Amino acid sequence: MDFETLFSMLESAGSSTEAVSVQAEFFRKFYADASLRGLPFVNAFLIVSGWLGTSLRSGVWTFYEATPQQDVQAAAGYLEQSGFAELAAMLQKGIHDYQAPQYQADFDYPEEWITESEEIDRWITAHEDAILQHLTDELLRRRQELTGTNR
């Protein structure tokens, strides 16, 4: 599916459920194209979308363990520069060195990391609609960049 079709679908989404389905199509398209993943807003979209989805399915701990720190930091930096300081701060809050050798033998992570991840999950749940709206708004702001059209 091309970007113009996806944007048309996003604009005509009659519910948040439909918008999320279209967001998932953007996610797949972005993820499949390494050249797009180099764009800061695409990285931020992928990171925030993955962060949200992982939190809702299994908790952000899993997200932070599996996602390269530099990608999360880049997304948080983009969000901060774009005026989304609270979202950036919550995203950054869970960045720790989960792969450090001292944790690999017994997974005895610091208690404050566990507490932080629970706090982040609660925040995400409380702000789920706003996060989803942010993702939609960010896509729509980038339409011309992705399609070359000015609508």
VOBA-1610 file (N, C-alpha, C; in pm, whole numbers, padded with zeros to 5 digits, always signed):
BEGIN
Met+00084-00117+00000Met+00000+00000+00000Met+00090+00125+00000Asp+00057+00222-00083Asp+00140+00342-00090Asp+00101+00440+00021Phe+00187+00538+00042Phe+00165+00634+00151Phe+00038+00716+00129Glu+00011+00756+00006Glu-00108+00839-00018Glu-00234+00763+00023Thr-00241+00635-00008Thr-00356+00554+00032Thr-00364+00545+00184Leu-00251+00524+00249Leu-00251+00517+00396Leu-00297+00649+00458Phe-00251+00760+00403Phe-00294+00889+00458Phe-00443+00912+00437Ser-00494+00872+00323Ser-00638+00884+00299Ser-00717+00800+00399Met-00667+00680+00424Met-00733+00593+00522Met-00727+00653+00662Leu-00613+00711+00697Leu-00596+00772+00829Leu-00691+00890+00846Glu-00701+00973+00744Glu-00790+01089+00751Glu-00937+01050+00759Ser-00973+00939+00698Ser-01113+00899+00698Ser-01147+00800+00809Ala-01050+00767+00893Ala-01076+00673+01003Ala-01189+00728+01090Gly-01292+00648+01107Gly-01409+00691+01181Gly-01400+00663+01330Ser-01299+00593+01372Ser-01285+00559+01513Ser-01137+00546+01547Ser-01109+00546+01676Ser-00970+00528+01716Ser-00921+00389+01680Thr-01010+00291+01678Thr-00972+00155+01640Thr-00927+00152+01494Glu-00999+00222+01407Glu-00960+00228+01266Glu-00826+00302+01251Ala-00809+00410+01325Ala-00683+00487+01319Ala-00566+00400+01363Val-00585+00321+01468Val-00478+00233+01515Val-00444+00129+01409Ser-00543+00079+01339Ser-00517-00018+01231Ser-00434+00045+01120Val-00463+00171+01088Val-00385+00239+00985Val-00244+00268+01038Gln-00234+00306+01164Gln-00102+00327+01224Gln-00018+00200+01213Ala-00082+00087+01232Ala-00010-00041+01222Ala+00043-00061+01080Glu-00030-00017+00981Glu+00017-00027+00842Glu+00137+00065+00819Phe+00131+00186+00875Phe+00247+00275+00867Phe+00367+00209+00936Phe+00345+00151+01053Phe+00452+00086+01128Phe+00520-00019+01040Arg+00440-00105+00978Arg+00495-00211+00894Arg+00575-00153+00777Lys+00520-00049+00716Lys+00587+00012+00601Lys+00719+00077+00645Phe+00718+00148+00756Phe+00840+00211+00807Phe+00944+00106+00846Tyr+00899+00003+00913Tyr+00991-00100+00961Tyr+01056-00174+00845Ala+00981-00193+00738Ala+01031-00269+00624Ala+01133-00192+00540Asp+01135-00060+00554Asp+01223+00022+00471Asp+01330+00088+00556Ala+01450+00034+00554Ala+01559+00085+00637Ala+01589+00232+00607Ser+01570+00276+00482Ser+01598+00416+00451Ser+01501+00509+00522Leu+01379+00465+00545Leu+01282+00547+00618Leu+01314+00549+00767Arg+01364+00438+00820Arg+01394+00432+00963Arg+01503+00531+01003Gly+01579+00580+00907Gly+01681+00680+00936Gly+01624+00819+00959Leu+01498+00840+00924Leu+01435+00970+00947Leu+01397+00981+01095Pro+01436+01089+01162Pro+01409+01100+01306Pro+01262+01081+01344Phe+01169+01137+01266Phe+01029+01121+01303Phe+00982+00977+01284Val+01038+00905+01188Val+01001+00765+01168Val+01055+00682+01284Asn+01180+00705+01323Asn+01234+00635+01440Asn+01147+00661+01562Ala+01110+00787+01585Ala+01027+00821+01701Ala+00892+00752+01692Phe+00831+00749+01573Phe+00703+00682+01556Phe+00716+00534+01591Leu+00819+00469+01536Leu+00838+00327+01563Leu+00863+00300+01711Ile+00946+00383+01773Ile+00979+00364+01914Ile+00856+00385+02002Val+00785+00497+01982Val+00668+00525+02067Val+00559+00422+02045Ser+00537+00383+01921Ser+00436+00282+01892Ser+00472+00148+01957Gly+00598+00107+01946Gly+00642-00017+02009Gly+00636-00011+02160Trp+00674+00103+02215Trp+00671+00126+02360Trp+00529+00113+02413Leu+00436+00180+02346Leu+00295+00173+02385Leu+00243+00030+02375Gly+00263-00032+02260Gly+00212-00167+02239Gly+00270-00269+02336Thr+00400-00259+02361Thr+00463-00353+02453Thr+00411-00332+02595Ser+00395-00206+02633Ser+00341-00178+02767Ser+00203-00240+02784Leu+00118-00223+02685Leu-00019-00273+02697Leu-00025-00426+02693Arg+00070-00490+02624Arg+00070-00636+02614Arg+00143-00704+02729Ser+00264-00653+02760Ser+00344-00727+02858Ser+00421-00637+02955Gly+00413-00509+02936Gly+00485-00416+03023Gly+00609-00361+02954Val+00643-00236+02987Val+00754-00169+02920Val+00889-00233+02948Trp+00899-00307+03056Trp+01027-00371+03088Trp+01078-00447+02965Thr+00992-00523+02904Thr+01028-00602+02786Thr+01076-00511+02674Phe+01010-00399+02654Phe+01050-00304+02551Phe+01192-00255+02574Tyr+01220-00211+02696Tyr+01353-00155+02725Tyr+01464-00260+02717Glu+01433-00382+02755Glu+01532-00489+02744Glu+01569-00518+02599Ala+01471-00509+02510Ala+01490-00554+02372Ala+01525-00443+02274Thr+01507-00318+02312Thr+01525-00206+02219Thr+01659-00138+02243Pro+01736-00117+02138Pro+01866-00050+02156Pro+01850+00088+02221Gln+01931+00113+02323Gln+01923+00239+02397Gln+01937+00360+02305Gln+02026+00352+02207Gln+02049+00467+02120Gln+01923+00502+02040Asp+01843+00403+02003Asp+01719+00430+01931Asp+01618+00500+02021Val+01609+00454+02145Val+01517+00516+02241Val+01563+00658+02272Gln+01691+00677+02292Gln+01743+00811+02321Gln+01721+00905+02203Ala+01741+00857+02082Ala+01717+00940+01964Ala+01569+00979+01954Ala+01480+00885+01981Ala+01337+00915+01976Ala+01300+01016+02084Ala+01353+00998+02204Ala+01325+01092+02312Ala+01378+01232+02278Gly+01495+01239+02219Gly+01549+01367+02177Gly+01461+01434+02074Tyr+01413+01357+01977Tyr+01322+01410+01876Tyr+01194+01463+01940Leu+01137+01385+02032Leu+01014+01427+02099Leu+01036+01556+02178Glu+01148+01563+02248Glu+01180+01682+02326Glu+01190+01804+02234Gln+01262+01791+02125Gln+01279+01902+02030Gln+01148+01940+01963Ser+01056+01846+01952Ser+00928+01869+01886Ser+00821+01923+01980Gly+00857+01943+02106Gly+00762+02001+02201Gly+00682+01900+02281Phe+00725+01776+02283Phe+00654+01672+02357Phe+00738+01627+02476Ala+00765+01723+02564Ala+00858+01702+02675Ala+00811+01593+02771Glu+00683+01590+02803Glu+00634+01490+02898Glu+00647+01349+02841Leu+00610+01333+02716Leu+00624+01203+02651Leu+00771+01163+02644Ala+00857+01257+02609Ala+01002+01230+02603Ala+01055+01188+02739Ala+01013+01258+02844Ala+01061+01228+02979Ala+01019+01088+03023Met+00896+01051+02994Met+00850+00917+03033Met+00922+00809+02953Leu+00945+00835+02827Leu+01017+00739+02745Leu+01160+00721+02796Gln+01226+00830+02831Gln+01364+00825+02881Gln+01376+00761+03018Lys+01270+00769+03095Lys+01275+00723+03234Lys+01317+00576+03247Gly+01284+00495+03151Gly+01314+00352+03161Gly+01443+00309+03094Ile+01521+00403+03045Ile+01646+00367+02978Ile+01751+00332+03083His+01791+00208+03081His+01897+00158+03170His+01977+00052+03094Asp+02087+00014+03146Asp+02170-00087+03080Asp+02128-00227+03126Tyr+02017-00273+03069Tyr+01962-00403+03106Tyr+02054-00518+03067Gln+02143-00493+02973Gln+02232-00597+02924Gln+02367-00599+02995Ala+02383-00516+03098Ala+02511-00511+03170Ala+02546-00650+03224Pro+02673-00687+03218Pro+02715-00821+03260Pro+02674-00858+03403Gln+02673-00762+03494Gln+02640-00796+03633Gln+02496-00843+03651Tyr+02409-00818+03552Tyr+02269-00862+03564Tyr+02240-00991+03489Gln+02333-01037+03410Gln+02307-01151+03323Gln+02307-01285+03395Ala+02377-01297+03504Ala+02383-01424+03575Ala+02255-01453+03654Asp+02205-01351+03724Asp+02088-01377+03810Asp+01974-01278+03788Phe+01990-01185+03693Phe+01886-01087+03661Phe+01841-01009+03783Asp+01935-00981+03871Asp+01906-00907+03994Asp+01915-00756+03966Tyr+01815-00707+03895Tyr+01812-00567+03858Tyr+01778-00480+03979Pro+01819-00354+03977Pro+01786-00264+04088Pro+01634-00249+04105Glu+01590-00248+04227Glu+01447-00236+04257Glu+01388-00110+04196Glu+01466+00000+04193Glu+01410+00125+04139Glu+01378+00113+03989Trp+01450+00024+03917Trp+01417+00003+03777Trp+01279-00062+03764Ile+01252-00155+03851Ile+01123-00224+03850Ile+01011-00126+03884Thr+01035-00046+03987Thr+00937+00055+04027Thr+00912+00155+03914Glu+01018+00198+03848Glu+01004+00290+03735Glu+00923+00229+03622Ser+00949+00104+03591Ser+00876+00042+03480Ser+00727+00031+03513Glu+00695+00004+03637Glu+00554-00001+03678Glu+00490+00138+03668Glu+00564+00240+03706Glu+00515+00378+03696Glu+00493+00417+03549Ile+00587+00380+03464Ile+00574+00410+03321Ile+00451+00339+03263Asp+00432+00212+03297Asp+00314+00139+03250Asp+00185+00207+03293Arg+00178+00252+03417Arg+00058+00322+03465Arg+00037+00452+03387Trp+00146+00525+03363Trp+00137+00651+03289Trp+00087+00625+03147Ile+00142+00523+03083Ile+00100+00491+02947Ile-00049+00456+02944Thr-00094+00374+03035Thr-00236+00338+03040Thr-00323+00462+03057Ala-00282+00553+03144Ala-00359+00676+03168Ala-00356+00771+03048His-00254+00760+02964His-00237+00852+02850His-00247+00783+02714Glu-00302+00663+02712Glu-00307+00586+02588Glu-00371+00663+02474Asp-00487+00723+02497Asp-00555+00795+02389Asp-00471+00912+02339Ala-00407+00984+02429Ala-00324+01098+02390Ala-00203+01052+02309Ile-00145+00939+02347Ile-00030+00886+02274Ile-00073+00845+02133Leu-00185+00777+02123Leu-00234+00736+01991Leu-00266+00858+01905Gln-00323+00962+01965Gln-00352+01084+01890Gln-00223+01151+01846His-00123+01151+01934His+00008+01207+01897His+00064+01135+01774Leu+00056+01002+01772Leu+00107+00926+01659Leu+00033+00961+01530Thr-00098+00974+01537Thr-00177+01013+01419Thr-00139+01153+01374Asp-00134+01247+01469Asp-00101+01386+01434Asp+00038+01396+01373Glu+00132+01322+01426Glu+00269+01326+01374Glu+00273+01272+01231Leu+00200+01165+01205Leu+00194+01114+01068Leu+00137+01219+00973Leu+00026+01279+01012Leu-00039+01377+00926Leu+00050+01499+00902Arg+00127+01539+01002Arg+00221+01651+00984Arg+00330+01617+00883Arg+00361+01491+00868Arg+00470+01448+00781Arg+00423+01400+00644Arg+00297+01421+00614Arg+00241+01372+00489Arg+00322+01417+00368Gln+00349+01547+00357Gln+00420+01597+00240Gln+00558+01534+00229Glu+00623+01517+00342Glu+00757+01457+00341Glu+00755+01314+00287Leu+00647+01243+00316Leu+00639+01102+00274Leu+00577+01082+00135Thr+00493+01176+00092Thr+00424+01158-00035Thr+00468+01257-00142Gly+00527+01367-00101Gly+00565+01470-00196Gly+00447+01557-00237Thr+00332+01538-00172Thr+00214+01621-00203Thr+00192+01720-00091Asn+00128+01828-00124Asn+00096+01932-00026Asn-00053+01942-00011Arg-00107+01867+00081Arg-00253+01866+00103Arg-00287+01930+00232
//
